[in-house]
Structure formats: structure tokens, C-alpha cells
Amino acid sequence: MVADSDLARLEWRKSSYSGGGNDCVEVALTADGAAVRDSKNPSGGMLTLSGSQWDALLAAARAGELDLS
């Protein structure tokens, strides 16, 4: 969980695979894992993940388990 006092200090970044548009997610690493938000609506909330959840998400993405095709 990201404390309210830490929100302003998060350093958000987009994937280098992003097409440069405004249709991707942004990620900020936290002390406990990561936070993910929609780049089109950065103030619309975020999903926070523990370190093990973040690792599992990355592993699933790399294995193609999240592909829509």
C-alpha cells in the first residue's frame, strides 16, 4: 500500500514499448512493490501491487499469458 504522503514522490514512467500516444499504463516502483495507473487519467486512481504480485504480473506478461490474441 502506498501512503498518501508518498504519492507525490512517486516517479511514474511509461514502457519503452509504448507508441508515444496517451493509451498506455504508467508504473511507479514503491518500497513494497509497484503502482500502476492509466496514462489517460493519472488522477483517476492506481492499482498497487506487493513485490510478489508485481513479479507475478511481469512473469505472466513475459510468458504471453496476458495477450489478447
Backbone as JSON Lines, residues from 0, in Angstrom:
{"i":0,"aa":"M","n":[0.84,-1.17,0.0],"ca":[0.0,0.0,0.0],"c":[0.89,1.23,0.0]}
{"i":1,"aa":"V","n":[0.53,2.21,-0.78],"ca":[1.3,3.45,-0.86],"c":[0.65,4.47,0.07]}
{"i":2,"aa":"A","n":[1.44,5.0,0.99],"ca":[0.92,6.01,1.91],"c":[0.64,7.3,1.17]}
{"i":3,"aa":"D","n":[-0.38,8.03,1.61],"ca":[-0.73,9.3,0.96],"c":[0.46,10.24,0.89]}
{"i":4,"aa":"S","n":[1.3,10.23,1.92],"ca":[2.46,11.13,1.94],"c":[3.5,10.76,0.88]}
{"i":5,"aa":"D","n":[3.46,9.53,0.39],"ca":[4.42,9.07,-0.61],"c":[3.94,9.27,-2.05]}
{"i":6,"aa":"L","n":[2.65,9.58,-2.24],"ca":[2.09,9.69,-3.59],"c":[2.8,10.75,-4.42]}
{"i":7,"aa":"A","n":[3.08,11.88,-3.84],"ca":[3.7,12.99,-4.6],"c":[5.12,12.65,-5.02]}
{"i":8,"aa":"R","n":[5.74,11.71,-4.34],"ca":[7.13,11.39,-4.65],"c":[7.29,10.23,-5.64]}
{"i":9,"aa":"L","n":[6.18,9.62,-6.04],"ca":[6.29,8.51,-6.98],"c":[6.8,9.01,-8.32]}
{"i":10,"aa":"E","n":[7.69,8.25,-8.91],"ca":[8.24,8.58,-10.22],"c":[7.61,7.65,-11.25]}
{"i":11,"aa":"W","n":[6.64,8.18,-11.99],"ca":[5.9,7.41,-12.98],"c":[6.67,7.34,-14.28]}
{"i":12,"aa":"R","n":[6.58,6.18,-14.95],"ca":[7.22,6.04,-16.25],"c":[6.37,5.14,-17.14]}
{"i":13,"aa":"K","n":[6.51,5.35,-18.44],"ca":[5.83,4.51,-19.42],"c":[6.82,3.51,-19.98]}
{"i":14,"aa":"S","n":[6.32,2.44,-20.5],"ca":[7.15,1.43,-21.13],"c":[7.87,1.99,-22.35]}
{"i":15,"aa":"S","n":[9.06,1.52,-22.58],"ca":[9.78,1.9,-23.8],"c":[9.1,1.33,-25.04]}
{"i":16,"aa":"Y","n":[8.2,0.37,-24.85],"ca":[7.44,-0.21,-25.96],"c":[6.2,0.6,-26.29]}
{"i":17,"aa":"S","n":[5.92,1.62,-25.49],"ca":[4.76,2.47,-25.73],"c":[4.91,3.19,-27.06]}
{"i":18,"aa":"G","n":[3.8,3.37,-27.75],"ca":[3.83,4.03,-29.05],"c":[3.94,5.54,-28.94]}
{"i":19,"aa":"G","n":[4.05,6.07,-27.76],"ca":[4.17,7.5,-27.58],"c":[2.84,8.21,-27.46]}
{"i":20,"aa":"G","n":[1.76,7.5,-27.67],"ca":[0.44,8.09,-27.52],"c":[0.06,8.16,-26.05]}
{"i":21,"aa":"N","n":[-1.18,8.41,-25.82],"ca":[-1.65,8.52,-24.44],"c":[-2.57,7.35,-24.11]}
{"i":22,"aa":"D","n":[-2.2,6.16,-24.6],"ca":[-3.06,4.99,-24.42],"c":[-2.31,3.82,-23.79]}
{"i":23,"aa":"C","n":[-1.6,4.11,-22.74],"ca":[-0.85,3.04,-22.09],"c":[-0.94,3.21,-20.58]}
{"i":24,"aa":"V","n":[-0.3,2.32,-19.88],"ca":[-0.24,2.42,-18.43],"c":[1.11,3.0,-18.03]}
{"i":25,"aa":"E","n":[1.14,3.55,-16.85],"ca":[2.38,4.05,-16.26],"c":[2.64,3.25,-14.99]}
{"i":26,"aa":"V","n":[3.91,3.08,-14.66],"ca":[4.31,2.31,-13.5],"c":[5.22,3.15,-12.63]}
{"i":27,"aa":"A","n":[5.05,3.02,-11.33],"ca":[5.96,3.63,-10.36],"c":[6.37,2.55,-9.38]}
{"i":28,"aa":"L","n":[7.66,2.37,-9.2],"ca":[8.13,1.41,-8.21],"c":[7.98,2.03,-6.83]}
{"i":29,"aa":"T","n":[7.55,1.22,-5.87],"ca":[7.37,1.67,-4.5],"c":[8.28,0.86,-3.59]}
{"i":30,"aa":"A","n":[8.31,1.22,-2.33],"ca":[9.14,0.49,-1.37],"c":[8.68,-0.96,-1.24]}
{"i":31,"aa":"D","n":[7.38,-1.19,-1.45],"ca":[6.8,-2.52,-1.24],"c":[6.47,-3.27,-2.53]}
{"i":32,"aa":"G","n":[6.64,-2.64,-3.7],"ca":[6.27,-3.28,-4.95],"c":[6.16,-2.27,-6.07]}
{"i":33,"aa":"A","n":[4.92,-2.07,-6.57],"ca":[4.72,-1.15,-7.68],"c":[3.29,-0.61,-7.66]}
{"i":34,"aa":"A","n":[3.13,0.51,-8.35],"ca":[1.8,1.09,-8.56],"c":[1.62,1.27,-10.06]}
{"i":35,"aa":"V","n":[0.42,1.04,-10.55],"ca":[0.11,1.12,-11.97],"c":[-1.1,2.03,-12.13]}
{"i":36,"aa":"R","n":[-1.06,2.92,-13.15],"ca":[-2.19,3.81,-13.41],"c":[-2.37,4.0,-14.91]}
{"i":37,"aa":"D","n":[-3.52,4.49,-15.29],"ca":[-3.86,4.77,-16.69],"c":[-3.26,6.11,-17.08]}
{"i":38,"aa":"S","n":[-2.47,6.15,-18.15],"ca":[-1.82,7.39,-18.55],"c":[-2.83,8.44,-19.02]}
{"i":39,"aa":"K","n":[-4.01,8.02,-19.47],"ca":[-5.04,8.97,-19.91],"c":[-5.72,9.66,-18.74]}
{"i":40,"aa":"N","n":[-5.67,9.03,-17.56],"ca":[-6.37,9.55,-16.39],"c":[-5.5,9.37,-15.15]}
{"i":41,"aa":"P","n":[-4.38,10.07,-15.06],"ca":[-3.44,9.84,-13.97],"c":[-4.0,10.14,-12.58]}
{"i":42,"aa":"S","n":[-5.02,10.96,-12.49],"ca":[-5.61,11.24,-11.18],"c":[-6.79,10.34,-10.88]}
{"i":43,"aa":"G","n":[-7.05,9.38,-11.74],"ca":[-8.2,8.5,-11.59],"c":[-7.98,7.3,-10.7]}
{"i":44,"aa":"G","n":[-6.87,7.24,-10.04],"ca":[-6.59,6.11,-9.15],"c":[-5.47,5.25,-9.68]}
{"i":45,"aa":"M","n":[-5.07,4.3,-8.87],"ca":[-3.98,3.41,-9.23],"c":[-4.19,2.05,-8.62]}
{"i":46,"aa":"L","n":[-3.59,1.08,-9.21],"ca":[-3.55,-0.28,-8.68],"c":[-2.22,-0.44,-7.99]}
{"i":47,"aa":"T","n":[-2.22,-0.83,-6.72],"ca":[-0.96,-1.07,-6.03],"c":[-0.76,-2.57,-5.87]}
{"i":48,"aa":"L","n":[0.48,-2.98,-6.08],"ca":[0.84,-4.4,-6.03],"c":[2.01,-4.59,-5.08]}
{"i":49,"aa":"S","n":[1.97,-5.68,-4.33],"ca":[3.11,-6.04,-3.5],"c":[4.25,-6.49,-4.41]}
{"i":50,"aa":"G","n":[5.42,-6.67,-3.85],"ca":[6.56,-7.12,-4.65],"c":[6.29,-8.46,-5.32]}
{"i":51,"aa":"S","n":[5.69,-9.4,-4.6],"ca":[5.43,-10.72,-5.19],"c":[4.33,-10.64,-6.24]}
{"i":52,"aa":"Q","n":[3.33,-9.78,-6.05],"ca":[2.3,-9.6,-7.06],"c":[2.87,-8.96,-8.33]}
{"i":53,"aa":"W","n":[3.74,-7.98,-8.15],"ca":[4.38,-7.32,-9.3],"c":[5.22,-8.32,-10.08]}
{"i":54,"aa":"D","n":[5.99,-9.13,-9.37],"ca":[6.81,-10.16,-10.02],"c":[5.94,-11.14,-10.8]}
{"i":55,"aa":"A","n":[4.8,-11.54,-10.22],"ca":[3.9,-12.48,-10.89],"c":[3.28,-11.85,-12.14]}
{"i":56,"aa":"L","n":[2.91,-10.57,-12.07],"ca":[2.35,-9.88,-13.23],"c":[3.38,-9.8,-14.35]}
{"i":57,"aa":"L","n":[4.61,-9.43,-14.02],"ca":[5.66,-9.36,-15.04],"c":[5.93,-10.72,-15.66]}
{"i":58,"aa":"A","n":[5.97,-11.77,-14.84],"ca":[6.21,-13.12,-15.36],"c":[5.09,-13.55,-16.31]}
{"i":59,"aa":"A","n":[3.84,-13.25,-15.95],"ca":[2.71,-13.62,-16.81],"c":[2.77,-12.84,-18.13]}
{"i":60,"aa":"A","n":[3.11,-11.57,-18.07],"ca":[3.21,-10.77,-19.3],"c":[4.33,-11.28,-20.19]}
{"i":61,"aa":"R","n":[5.46,-11.59,-19.6],"ca":[6.59,-12.09,-20.39],"c":[6.29,-13.45,-21.01]}
{"i":62,"aa":"A","n":[5.48,-14.25,-20.34],"ca":[5.14,-15.58,-20.86],"c":[4.01,-15.53,-21.87]}
{"i":63,"aa":"G","n":[3.46,-14.35,-22.13],"ca":[2.37,-14.22,-23.1],"c":[1.01,-14.59,-22.56]}
{"i":64,"aa":"E","n":[0.91,-14.78,-21.25],"ca":[-0.34,-15.2,-20.65],"c":[-1.41,-14.1,-20.65]}
{"i":65,"aa":"L","n":[-1.01,-12.87,-20.92],"ca":[-1.95,-11.75,-20.88],"c":[-2.28,-11.22,-22.26]}
{"i":66,"aa":"D","n":[-1.75,-11.86,-23.3],"ca":[-2.02,-11.44,-24.67],"c":[-3.5,-11.6,-24.99]}
{"i":67,"aa":"L","n":[-4.06,-10.65,-25.71],"ca":[-5.48,-10.7,-26.06],"c":[-5.75,-11.54,-27.3]}
{"i":68,"aa":"S","n":[-4.73,-11.84,-28.05],"ca":[-4.96,-12.6,-29.29],"c":[-5.0,-14.09,-29.05]}
